[in-house]
Amino acid sequence: MCAPSLVHDIKAKGYNVSERTVSRVLQKLGLRSKATRKFNYRAAPKLSHDVAPNTLDRQFDPRQNIRQCLPL
């Protein structure tokens, strides 16, 4: 059919029209509503370069850091 917001705007101006009537007029004029695109999440691309070596030999355990922050 047609964009409901367009029908709402026409009715706000004082015209009593149905959605089907607006749809037919738009078709006759060759007009179409522009639909919004759905958002697609794109993951970060794979690293194409070498990762620096762990020279400081740091060990990271996220569970340990959470335990230090939370008063248990």
PDB file of N, CA, C and O in Angstrom:
ATOM      1  N   MET A   1       0.843  -1.172   0.000  1.00  0.00           N
ATOM      2  CA  MET A   1       0.000   0.000   0.000  1.00  0.00           C
ATOM      3  C   MET A   1       0.896   1.246   0.000  1.00  0.00           C
ATOM      4  O   MET A   1       1.884   1.305  -0.733  1.00  0.00           O
ATOM      5  N   CYS A   2       0.549   2.232   0.819  1.00  0.00           N
ATOM      6  CA  CYS A   2       1.349   3.460   0.827  1.00  0.00           C
ATOM      7  C   CYS A   2       1.810   3.769   2.240  1.00  0.00           C
ATOM      8  O   CYS A   2       1.486   3.054   3.188  1.00  0.00           O
ATOM      9  N   ALA A   3       2.558   4.831   2.361  1.00  0.00           N
ATOM     10  CA  ALA A   3       3.093   5.222   3.657  1.00  0.00           C
ATOM     11  C   ALA A   3       1.983   5.764   4.556  1.00  0.00           C
ATOM     12  O   ALA A   3       1.339   6.750   4.197  1.00  0.00           O
ATOM     13  N   PRO A   4       1.743   5.148   5.715  1.00  0.00           N
ATOM     14  CA  PRO A   4       0.687   5.624   6.613  1.00  0.00           C
ATOM     15  C   PRO A   4       0.917   7.056   7.088  1.00  0.00           C
ATOM     16  O   PRO A   4      -0.040   7.783   7.355  1.00  0.00           O
ATOM     17  N   SER A   5       2.177   7.462   7.194  1.00  0.00           N
ATOM     18  CA  SER A   5       2.456   8.829   7.638  1.00  0.00           C
ATOM     19  C   SER A   5       1.958   9.841   6.605  1.00  0.00           C
ATOM     20  O   SER A   5       1.561  10.949   6.966  1.00  0.00           O
ATOM     21  N   LEU A   6       1.977   9.470   5.335  1.00  0.00           N
ATOM     22  CA  LEU A   6       1.480  10.351   4.283  1.00  0.00           C
ATOM     23  C   LEU A   6      -0.031  10.523   4.408  1.00  0.00           C
ATOM     24  O   LEU A   6      -0.547  11.630   4.254  1.00  0.00           O
ATOM     25  N   VAL A   7      -0.737   9.437   4.685  1.00  0.00           N
ATOM     26  CA  VAL A   7      -2.182   9.499   4.878  1.00  0.00           C
ATOM     27  C   VAL A   7      -2.494  10.362   6.099  1.00  0.00           C
ATOM     28  O   VAL A   7      -3.439  11.151   6.083  1.00  0.00           O
ATOM     29  N   HIS A   8      -1.705  10.212   7.142  1.00  0.00           N
ATOM     30  CA  HIS A   8      -1.896  11.002   8.357  1.00  0.00           C
ATOM     31  C   HIS A   8      -1.723  12.497   8.068  1.00  0.00           C
ATOM     32  O   HIS A   8      -2.501  13.320   8.552  1.00  0.00           O
ATOM     33  N   ASP A   9      -0.717  12.838   7.290  1.00  0.00           N
ATOM     34  CA  ASP A   9      -0.476  14.246   6.935  1.00  0.00           C
ATOM     35  C   ASP A   9      -1.628  14.812   6.100  1.00  0.00           C
ATOM     36  O   ASP A   9      -2.030  15.958   6.298  1.00  0.00           O
ATOM     37  N   ILE A  10      -2.156  14.020   5.175  1.00  0.00           N
ATOM     38  CA  ILE A  10      -3.269  14.472   4.326  1.00  0.00           C
ATOM     39  C   ILE A  10      -4.524  14.687   5.165  1.00  0.00           C
ATOM     40  O   ILE A  10      -5.243  15.669   4.978  1.00  0.00           O
ATOM     41  N   LYS A  11      -4.785  13.762   6.094  1.00  0.00           N
ATOM     42  CA  LYS A  11      -5.949  13.911   6.964  1.00  0.00           C
ATOM     43  C   LYS A  11      -5.800  15.111   7.894  1.00  0.00           C
ATOM     44  O   LYS A  11      -6.793  15.750   8.242  1.00  0.00           O
ATOM     45  N   ALA A  12      -4.568  15.425   8.300  1.00  0.00           N
ATOM     46  CA  ALA A  12      -4.317  16.578   9.166  1.00  0.00           C
ATOM     47  C   ALA A  12      -4.634  17.884   8.436  1.00  0.00           C
ATOM     48  O   ALA A  12      -4.978  18.884   9.066  1.00  0.00           O
ATOM     49  N   LYS A  13      -4.519  17.871   7.113  1.00  0.00           N
ATOM     50  CA  LYS A  13      -4.839  19.077   6.325  1.00  0.00           C
ATOM     51  C   LYS A  13      -6.334  19.227   6.090  1.00  0.00           C
ATOM     52  O   LYS A  13      -6.765  20.225   5.513  1.00  0.00           O
ATOM     53  N   GLY A  14      -7.139  18.252   6.525  1.00  0.00           N
ATOM     54  CA  GLY A  14      -8.587  18.379   6.434  1.00  0.00           C
ATOM     55  C   GLY A  14      -9.248  17.532   5.369  1.00  0.00           C
ATOM     56  O   GLY A  14     -10.467  17.595   5.215  1.00  0.00           O
ATOM     57  N   TYR A  15      -8.489  16.739   4.626  1.00  0.00           N
ATOM     58  CA  TYR A  15      -9.066  15.887   3.586  1.00  0.00           C
ATOM     59  C   TYR A  15      -9.426  14.529   4.185  1.00  0.00           C
ATOM     60  O   TYR A  15      -8.673  13.974   4.986  1.00  0.00           O
ATOM     61  N   ASN A  16     -10.583  14.002   3.791  1.00  0.00           N
ATOM     62  CA  ASN A  16     -11.021  12.701   4.276  1.00  0.00           C
ATOM     63  C   ASN A  16     -10.765  11.673   3.174  1.00  0.00           C
ATOM     64  O   ASN A  16     -11.597  11.476   2.289  1.00  0.00           O
ATOM     65  N   VAL A  17      -9.588  11.014   3.244  1.00  0.00           N
ATOM     66  CA  VAL A  17      -9.214  10.024   2.231  1.00  0.00           C
ATOM     67  C   VAL A  17      -8.774   8.739   2.913  1.00  0.00           C
ATOM     68  O   VAL A  17      -8.317   8.748   4.056  1.00  0.00           O
ATOM     69  N   SER A  18      -8.920   7.641   2.196  1.00  0.00           N
ATOM     70  CA  SER A  18      -8.465   6.361   2.730  1.00  0.00           C
ATOM     71  C   SER A  18      -7.036   6.099   2.259  1.00  0.00           C
ATOM     72  O   SER A  18      -6.525   6.747   1.345  1.00  0.00           O
ATOM     73  N   GLU A  19      -6.431   5.148   2.902  1.00  0.00           N
ATOM     74  CA  GLU A  19      -5.060   4.772   2.530  1.00  0.00           C
ATOM     75  C   GLU A  19      -5.030   4.199   1.114  1.00  0.00           C
ATOM     76  O   GLU A  19      -4.070   4.401   0.371  1.00  0.00           O
ATOM     77  N   ARG A  20      -6.081   3.491   0.758  1.00  0.00           N
ATOM     78  CA  ARG A  20      -6.145   2.894  -0.578  1.00  0.00           C
ATOM     79  C   ARG A  20      -6.221   3.969  -1.666  1.00  0.00           C
ATOM     80  O   ARG A  20      -5.600   3.828  -2.720  1.00  0.00           O
ATOM     81  N   THR A  21      -6.974   5.034  -1.417  1.00  0.00           N
ATOM     82  CA  THR A  21      -7.090   6.125  -2.383  1.00  0.00           C
ATOM     83  C   THR A  21      -5.732   6.784  -2.609  1.00  0.00           C
ATOM     84  O   THR A  21      -5.330   7.050  -3.742  1.00  0.00           O
ATOM     85  N   VAL A  22      -5.040   7.038  -1.503  1.00  0.00           N
ATOM     86  CA  VAL A  22      -3.707   7.654  -1.607  1.00  0.00           C
ATOM     87  C   VAL A  22      -2.769   6.725  -2.357  1.00  0.00           C
ATOM     88  O   VAL A  22      -1.956   7.181  -3.160  1.00  0.00           O
ATOM     89  N   SER A  23      -2.873   5.426  -2.103  1.00  0.00           N
ATOM     90  CA  SER A  23      -2.031   4.451  -2.779  1.00  0.00           C
ATOM     91  C   SER A  23      -2.263   4.464  -4.287  1.00  0.00           C
ATOM     92  O   SER A  23      -1.311   4.418  -5.066  1.00  0.00           O
ATOM     93  N   ARG A  24      -3.539   4.527  -4.702  1.00  0.00           N
ATOM     94  CA  ARG A  24      -3.856   4.553  -6.127  1.00  0.00           C
ATOM     95  C   ARG A  24      -3.317   5.804  -6.805  1.00  0.00           C
ATOM     96  O   ARG A  24      -2.779   5.728  -7.910  1.00  0.00           O
ATOM     97  N   VAL A  25      -3.456   6.957  -6.151  1.00  0.00           N
ATOM     98  CA  VAL A  25      -2.964   8.214  -6.730  1.00  0.00           C
ATOM     99  C   VAL A  25      -1.444   8.173  -6.855  1.00  0.00           C
ATOM    100  O   VAL A  25      -0.892   8.604  -7.867  1.00  0.00           O
ATOM    101  N   LEU A  26      -0.768   7.659  -5.831  1.00  0.00           N
ATOM    102  CA  LEU A  26       0.695   7.557  -5.897  1.00  0.00           C
ATOM    103  C   LEU A  26       1.122   6.627  -7.032  1.00  0.00           C
ATOM    104  O   LEU A  26       2.087   6.911  -7.741  1.00  0.00           O
ATOM    105  N   GLN A  27       0.402   5.518  -7.203  1.00  0.00           N
ATOM    106  CA  GLN A  27       0.725   4.585  -8.288  1.00  0.00           C
ATOM    107  C   GLN A  27       0.537   5.242  -9.649  1.00  0.00           C
ATOM    108  O   GLN A  27       1.348   5.054 -10.556  1.00  0.00           O
ATOM    109  N   LYS A  28      -0.533   6.008  -9.784  1.00  0.00           N
ATOM    110  CA  LYS A  28      -0.816   6.676 -11.050  1.00  0.00           C
ATOM    111  C   LYS A  28       0.283   7.679 -11.395  1.00  0.00           C
ATOM    112  O   LYS A  28       0.643   7.846 -12.560  1.00  0.00           O
ATOM    113  N   LEU A  29       0.813   8.350 -10.357  1.00  0.00           N
ATOM    114  CA  LEU A  29       1.878   9.334 -10.563  1.00  0.00           C
ATOM    115  C   LEU A  29       3.264   8.694 -10.666  1.00  0.00           C
ATOM    116  O   LEU A  29       4.241   9.366 -10.996  1.00  0.00           O
ATOM    117  N   GLY A  30       3.340   7.402 -10.383  1.00  0.00           N
ATOM    118  CA  GLY A  30       4.624   6.701 -10.460  1.00  0.00           C
ATOM    119  C   GLY A  30       5.508   6.964  -9.258  1.00  0.00           C
ATOM    120  O   GLY A  30       6.731   6.863  -9.353  1.00  0.00           O
ATOM    121  N   LEU A  31       4.900   7.302  -8.122  1.00  0.00           N
ATOM    122  CA  LEU A  31       5.668   7.592  -6.908  1.00  0.00           C
ATOM    123  C   LEU A  31       5.642   6.398  -5.970  1.00  0.00           C
ATOM    124  O   LEU A  31       4.658   5.660  -5.907  1.00  0.00           O
ATOM    125  N   ARG A  32       6.743   6.218  -5.237  1.00  0.00           N
ATOM    126  CA  ARG A  32       6.821   5.146  -4.251  1.00  0.00           C
ATOM    127  C   ARG A  32       7.431   5.708  -2.980  1.00  0.00           C
ATOM    128  O   ARG A  32       8.231   6.642  -3.028  1.00  0.00           O
ATOM    129  N   SER A  33       7.054   5.142  -1.847  1.00  0.00           N
ATOM    130  CA  SER A  33       7.634   5.582  -0.581  1.00  0.00           C
ATOM    131  C   SER A  33       9.030   4.972  -0.438  1.00  0.00           C
ATOM    132  O   SER A  33       9.309   3.888  -0.951  1.00  0.00           O
ATOM    133  N   LYS A  34       9.879   5.680   0.254  1.00  0.00           N
ATOM    134  CA  LYS A  34      11.240   5.203   0.442  1.00  0.00           C
ATOM    135  C   LYS A  34      11.321   4.505   1.796  1.00  0.00           C
ATOM    136  O   LYS A  34      11.130   5.133   2.837  1.00  0.00           O
ATOM    137  N   ALA A  35      11.602   3.216   1.777  1.00  0.00           N
ATOM    138  CA  ALA A  35      11.675   2.432   3.011  1.00  0.00           C
ATOM    139  C   ALA A  35      13.060   2.567   3.628  1.00  0.00           C
ATOM    140  O   ALA A  35      14.059   2.664   2.915  1.00  0.00           O
ATOM    141  N   THR A  36      13.113   2.573   4.955  1.00  0.00           N
ATOM    142  CA  THR A  36      14.405   2.639   5.641  1.00  0.00           C
ATOM    143  C   THR A  36      15.044   1.262   5.596  1.00  0.00           C
ATOM    144  O   THR A  36      14.352   0.244   5.616  1.00  0.00           O
ATOM    145  N   ARG A  37      16.355   1.238   5.536  1.00  0.00           N
ATOM    146  CA  ARG A  37      17.069  -0.022   5.483  1.00  0.00           C
ATOM    147  C   ARG A  37      17.280  -0.567   6.883  1.00  0.00           C
ATOM    148  O   ARG A  37      17.448   0.187   7.842  1.00  0.00           O
ATOM    149  N   LYS A  38      17.269  -1.864   6.984  1.00  0.00           N
ATOM    150  CA  LYS A  38      17.512  -2.520   8.258  1.00  0.00           C
ATOM    151  C   LYS A  38      18.999  -2.438   8.575  1.00  0.00           C
ATOM    152  O   LYS A  38      19.837  -2.619   7.691  1.00  0.00           O
ATOM    153  N   PHE A  39      19.330  -2.163   9.840  1.00  0.00           N
ATOM    154  CA  PHE A  39      20.731  -2.059  10.234  1.00  0.00           C
ATOM    155  C   PHE A  39      21.335  -3.449  10.315  1.00  0.00           C
ATOM    156  O   PHE A  39      20.791  -4.338  10.971  1.00  0.00           O
ATOM    157  N   ASN A  40      22.456  -3.628   9.648  1.00  0.00           N
ATOM    158  CA  ASN A  40      23.185  -4.887   9.703  1.00  0.00           C
ATOM    159  C   ASN A  40      24.498  -4.663  10.429  1.00  0.00           C
ATOM    160  O   ASN A  40      25.292  -3.805  10.044  1.00  0.00           O
ATOM    161  N   TYR A  41      24.724  -5.442  11.489  1.00  0.00           N
ATOM    162  CA  TYR A  41      25.973  -5.341  12.244  1.00  0.00           C
ATOM    163  C   TYR A  41      27.081  -6.016  11.465  1.00  0.00           C
ATOM    164  O   TYR A  41      26.931  -7.143  10.992  1.00  0.00           O
ATOM    165  N   ARG A  42      28.172  -5.329  11.339  1.00  0.00           N
ATOM    166  CA  ARG A  42      29.327  -5.910  10.652  1.00  0.00           C
ATOM    167  C   ARG A  42      30.455  -6.086  11.650  1.00  0.00           C
ATOM    168  O   ARG A  42      30.869  -5.137  12.315  1.00  0.00           O
ATOM    169  N   ALA A  43      30.936  -7.287  11.742  1.00  0.00           N
ATOM    170  CA  ALA A  43      32.022  -7.582  12.675  1.00  0.00           C
ATOM    171  C   ALA A  43      33.308  -6.932  12.178  1.00  0.00           C
ATOM    172  O   ALA A  43      33.473  -6.677  10.985  1.00  0.00           O
ATOM    173  N   ALA A  44      34.207  -6.673  13.109  1.00  0.00           N
ATOM    174  CA  ALA A  44      35.486  -6.075  12.753  1.00  0.00           C
ATOM    175  C   ALA A  44      36.238  -7.032  11.826  1.00  0.00           C
ATOM    176  O   ALA A  44      36.195  -8.247  12.020  1.00  0.00           O
ATOM    177  N   PRO A  45      36.912  -6.495  10.838  1.00  0.00           N
ATOM    178  CA  PRO A  45      37.647  -7.374   9.917  1.00  0.00           C
ATOM    179  C   PRO A  45      38.822  -8.053  10.610  1.00  0.00           C
ATOM    180  O   PRO A  45      39.337  -7.556  11.612  1.00  0.00           O
ATOM    181  N   LYS A  46      39.228  -9.168  10.080  1.00  0.00           N
ATOM    182  CA  LYS A  46      40.373  -9.889  10.629  1.00  0.00           C
ATOM    183  C   LYS A  46      41.628  -9.029  10.500  1.00  0.00           C
ATOM    184  O   LYS A  46      41.773  -8.256   9.553  1.00  0.00           O
ATOM    185  N   LEU A  47      42.524  -9.177  11.463  1.00  0.00           N
ATOM    186  CA  LEU A  47      43.768  -8.410  11.416  1.00  0.00           C
ATOM    187  C   LEU A  47      44.627  -8.920  10.269  1.00  0.00           C
ATOM    188  O   LEU A  47      44.932 -10.110  10.181  1.00  0.00           O
ATOM    189  N   SER A  48      45.004  -8.019   9.411  1.00  0.00           N
ATOM    190  CA  SER A  48      45.823  -8.425   8.276  1.00  0.00           C
ATOM    191  C   SER A  48      47.303  -8.183   8.545  1.00  0.00           C
ATOM    192  O   SER A  48      48.151  -8.470   7.700  1.00  0.00           O
ATOM    193  N   HIS A  49      47.606  -7.654   9.726  1.00  0.00           N
ATOM    194  CA  HIS A  49      49.006  -7.383  10.060  1.00  0.00           C
ATOM    195  C   HIS A  49      49.406  -8.241  11.255  1.00  0.00           C
ATOM    196  O   HIS A  49      48.553  -8.821  11.928  1.00  0.00           O
ATOM    197  N   ASP A  50      50.692  -8.316  11.508  1.00  0.00           N
ATOM    198  CA  ASP A  50      51.186  -9.128  12.618  1.00  0.00           C
ATOM    199  C   ASP A  50      50.927  -8.418  13.943  1.00  0.00           C
ATOM    200  O   ASP A  50      51.002  -7.192  14.024  1.00  0.00           O
ATOM    201  N   VAL A  51      50.624  -9.189  14.970  1.00  0.00           N
ATOM    202  CA  VAL A  51      50.403  -8.651  16.305  1.00  0.00           C
ATOM    203  C   VAL A  51      51.750  -8.623  17.012  1.00  0.00           C
ATOM    204  O   VAL A  51      52.551  -9.549  16.884  1.00  0.00           O
ATOM    205  N   ALA A  52      51.989  -7.552  17.759  1.00  0.00           N
ATOM    206  CA  ALA A  52      53.276  -7.407  18.462  1.00  0.00           C
ATOM    207  C   ALA A  52      53.426  -8.525  19.488  1.00  0.00           C
ATOM    208  O   ALA A  52      52.441  -8.961  20.084  1.00  0.00           O
ATOM    209  N   PRO A  53      54.658  -8.990  19.694  1.00  0.00           N
ATOM    210  CA  PRO A  53      54.870 -10.065  20.668  1.00  0.00           C
ATOM    211  C   PRO A  53      54.634  -9.564  22.096  1.00  0.00           C
ATOM    212  O   PRO A  53      54.748  -8.369  22.372  1.00  0.00           O
ATOM    213  N   ASN A  54      54.307 -10.487  22.994  1.00  0.00           N
ATOM    214  CA  ASN A  54      54.048 -10.164  24.389  1.00  0.00           C
ATOM    215  C   ASN A  54      55.375 -10.159  25.141  1.00  0.00           C
ATOM    216  O   ASN A  54      55.707 -11.123  25.831  1.00  0.00           O
ATOM    217  N   THR A  55      56.129  -9.077  25.007  1.00  0.00           N
ATOM    218  CA  THR A  55      57.475  -9.021  25.601  1.00  0.00           C
ATOM    219  C   THR A  55      57.441  -8.863  27.113  1.00  0.00           C
ATOM    220  O   THR A  55      58.378  -9.296  27.783  1.00  0.00           O
ATOM    221  N   LEU A  56      56.410  -8.265  27.672  1.00  0.00           N
ATOM    222  CA  LEU A  56      56.309  -8.090  29.122  1.00  0.00           C
ATOM    223  C   LEU A  56      55.705  -9.303  29.809  1.00  0.00           C
ATOM    224  O   LEU A  56      55.651  -9.367  31.037  1.00  0.00           O
ATOM    225  N   ASP A  57      55.247 -10.275  29.004  1.00  0.00           N
ATOM    226  CA  ASP A  57      54.642 -11.507  29.492  1.00  0.00           C
ATOM    227  C   ASP A  57      53.517 -11.218  30.480  1.00  0.00           C
ATOM    228  O   ASP A  57      53.458 -11.798  31.564  1.00  0.00           O
ATOM    229  N   ARG A  58      52.630 -10.314  30.086  1.00  0.00           N
ATOM    230  CA  ARG A  58      51.486  -9.964  30.931  1.00  0.00           C
ATOM    231  C   ARG A  58      50.421 -11.038  30.809  1.00  0.00           C
ATOM    232  O   ARG A  58      50.131 -11.525  29.716  1.00  0.00           O
ATOM    233  N   GLN A  59      49.845 -11.399  31.940  1.00  0.00           N
ATOM    234  CA  GLN A  59      48.773 -12.388  31.994  1.00  0.00           C
ATOM    235  C   GLN A  59      47.501 -11.659  32.408  1.00  0.00           C
ATOM    236  O   GLN A  59      47.451 -11.029  33.464  1.00  0.00           O
ATOM    237  N   PHE A  60      46.488 -11.750  31.579  1.00  0.00           N
ATOM    238  CA  PHE A  60      45.239 -11.053  31.860  1.00  0.00           C
ATOM    239  C   PHE A  60      44.127 -12.071  32.043  1.00  0.00           C
ATOM    240  O   PHE A  60      43.835 -12.867  31.151  1.00  0.00           O
ATOM    241  N   ASP A  61      43.509 -12.027  33.226  1.00  0.00           N
ATOM    242  CA  ASP A  61      42.382 -12.895  33.527  1.00  0.00           C
ATOM    243  C   ASP A  61      41.213 -12.000  33.920  1.00  0.00           C
ATOM    244  O   ASP A  61      41.220 -11.441  35.016  1.00  0.00           O
ATOM    245  N   PRO A  62      40.206 -11.849  33.054  1.00  0.00           N
ATOM    246  CA  PRO A  62      39.117 -10.920  33.351  1.00  0.00           C
ATOM    247  C   PRO A  62      38.347 -11.276  34.615  1.00  0.00           C
ATOM    248  O   PRO A  62      37.869 -10.379  35.310  1.00  0.00           O
ATOM    249  N   ARG A  63      38.215 -12.549  34.928  1.00  0.00           N
ATOM    250  CA  ARG A  63      37.480 -12.936  36.146  1.00  0.00           C
ATOM    251  C   ARG A  63      38.200 -12.447  37.393  1.00  0.00           C
ATOM    252  O   ARG A  63      37.561 -12.044  38.365  1.00  0.00           O
ATOM    253  N   GLN A  64      39.515 -12.479  37.369  1.00  0.00           N
ATOM    254  CA  GLN A  64      40.292 -12.029  38.530  1.00  0.00           C
ATOM    255  C   GLN A  64      40.102 -10.520  38.736  1.00  0.00           C
ATOM    256  O   GLN A  64      39.966 -10.072  39.875  1.00  0.00           O
ATOM    257  N   ASN A  65      40.090  -9.741  37.670  1.00  0.00           N
ATOM    258  CA  ASN A  65      39.919  -8.299  37.799  1.00  0.00           C
ATOM    259  C   ASN A  65      38.533  -7.947  38.332  1.00  0.00           C
ATOM    260  O   ASN A  65      38.394  -6.986  39.089  1.00  0.00           O
ATOM    261  N   ILE A  66      37.511  -8.704  37.955  1.00  0.00           N
ATOM    262  CA  ILE A  66      36.163  -8.455  38.452  1.00  0.00           C
ATOM    263  C   ILE A  66      36.106  -8.736  39.937  1.00  0.00           C
ATOM    264  O   ILE A  66      35.463  -7.997  40.682  1.00  0.00           O
ATOM    265  N   ARG A  67      36.775  -9.802  40.386  1.00  0.00           N
ATOM    266  CA  ARG A  67      36.773 -10.131  41.806  1.00  0.00           C
ATOM    267  C   ARG A  67      37.452  -9.046  42.634  1.00  0.00           C
ATOM    268  O   ARG A  67      37.050  -8.801  43.772  1.00  0.00           O
ATOM    269  N   GLN A  68      38.458  -8.404  42.093  1.00  0.00           N
ATOM    270  CA  GLN A  68      39.147  -7.339  42.825  1.00  0.00           C
ATOM    271  C   GLN A  68      38.273  -6.107  42.941  1.00  0.00           C
ATOM    272  O   GLN A  68      38.383  -5.377  43.927  1.00  0.00           O
ATOM    273  N   CYS A  69      37.406  -5.848  41.967  1.00  0.00           N
ATOM    274  CA  CYS A  69      36.565  -4.654  41.964  1.00  0.00           C
ATOM    275  C   CYS A  69      35.325  -4.814  42.830  1.00  0.00           C
ATOM    276  O   CYS A  69      34.851  -3.846  43.425  1.00  0.00           O
ATOM    277  N   LEU A  70      34.803  -6.020  42.903  1.00  0.00           N
ATOM    278  CA  LEU A  70      33.545  -6.234  43.622  1.00  0.00           C
ATOM    279  C   LEU A  70      33.808  -6.552  45.100  1.00  0.00           C
ATOM    280  O   LEU A  70      34.642  -7.398  45.423  1.00  0.00           O
ATOM    281  N   PRO A  71      33.084  -5.861  45.994  1.00  0.00           N
ATOM    282  CA  PRO A  71      33.230  -6.190  47.428  1.00  0.00           C
ATOM    283  C   PRO A  71      32.426  -7.452  47.752  1.00  0.00           C
ATOM    284  O   PRO A  71      31.196  -7.425  47.769  1.00  0.00           O
ATOM    285  N   LEU A  72      33.122  -8.539  48.004  1.00  0.00           N
ATOM    286  CA  LEU A  72      32.418  -9.817  48.294  1.00  0.00           C
ATOM    287  C   LEU A  72      32.533 -10.183  49.743  1.00  0.00           C
ATOM    288  O   LEU A  72      32.007 -11.214  50.163  1.00  0.00           O
TER     289      LEU A  72
END
